[in-house]
């Protein structure tokens, strides 16, 4: 994950989360960037880091 050291002015309705370096290390271990079909078990406890339009067709439609 990129480390942004500059402070940005954010839009009032922006929902972007900012993580500490410790949080980045903790959560990066759970990031998935699927390139093939995944089951519900593959997804549980993980974070999908991908555009919805790319990830959705690879997910199990019975469980969404």
C-alpha positions as CSV (number, residue, x, y, z in Angstrom):
1,X,0.0,0.0,0.0
2,X,1.3,3.5,-0.8
3,X,2.6,5.6,2.1
4,X,1.2,9.1,1.6
5,X,3.2,11.6,3.6
6,X,1.5,14.7,2.4
7,X,-1.7,16.1,3.9
8,X,-4.5,16.5,1.4
9,X,-7.6,18.6,1.6
10,X,-10.4,16.1,1.3
11,X,-13.9,16.7,-0.1
12,X,-16.5,17.0,2.7
13,X,-18.3,13.8,1.8
14,X,-15.2,11.8,1.1
15,X,-15.4,8.3,2.8
16,X,-11.7,7.4,2.2
17,X,-10.1,5.7,5.2
18,X,-6.6,6.4,6.3
19,X,-4.5,3.6,7.9
20,X,-1.5,3.8,10.2
21,X,1.6,1.9,9.1
22,X,0.7,-0.8,11.7
23,X,-2.8,-1.1,10.2
24,X,-1.4,-1.3,6.7
25,X,0.9,-4.2,7.7
26,X,-1.9,-6.0,9.5
27,X,-4.5,-5.6,6.7
28,X,-2.2,-6.1,3.7
29,X,-1.8,-9.8,4.7
30,X,-5.5,-10.2,4.0
31,X,-5.7,-8.4,0.6
32,X,-7.0,-10.4,-2.4
33,X,-6.8,-9.4,-6.0
34,X,-8.7,-12.3,-7.6
35,X,-7.9,-13.4,-11.1
36,X,-10.0,-16.6,-11.0
37,X,-13.4,-17.7,-9.6
38,X,-13.4,-17.7,-5.8
39,X,-15.7,-19.5,-3.4
40,X,-17.2,-18.0,-0.2
41,X,-14.6,-19.8,1.8
42,X,-11.8,-18.2,-0.2
43,X,-13.3,-14.7,0.5
44,X,-14.1,-15.1,4.3
45,X,-11.7,-13.1,6.5
46,X,-10.1,-11.4,3.5
47,X,-10.3,-8.0,1.8
48,X,-10.9,-7.7,-1.9
49,X,-8.7,-4.9,-3.3
50,X,-10.1,-4.6,-6.8
51,X,-12.6,-2.8,-8.9
52,X,-16.1,-4.1,-8.3
53,X,-16.7,-4.7,-12.0
54,X,-13.7,-7.0,-12.1
55,X,-14.2,-8.8,-8.8
56,X,-18.0,-9.4,-8.9
57,X,-18.0,-11.9,-11.8
58,X,-15.3,-13.9,-10.0
59,X,-17.3,-14.2,-6.8
60,X,-19.8,-16.9,-6.0
61,X,-23.2,-15.4,-7.0
62,X,-25.1,-17.8,-4.8
63,X,-23.6,-16.1,-1.7
64,X,-23.7,-12.4,-2.5
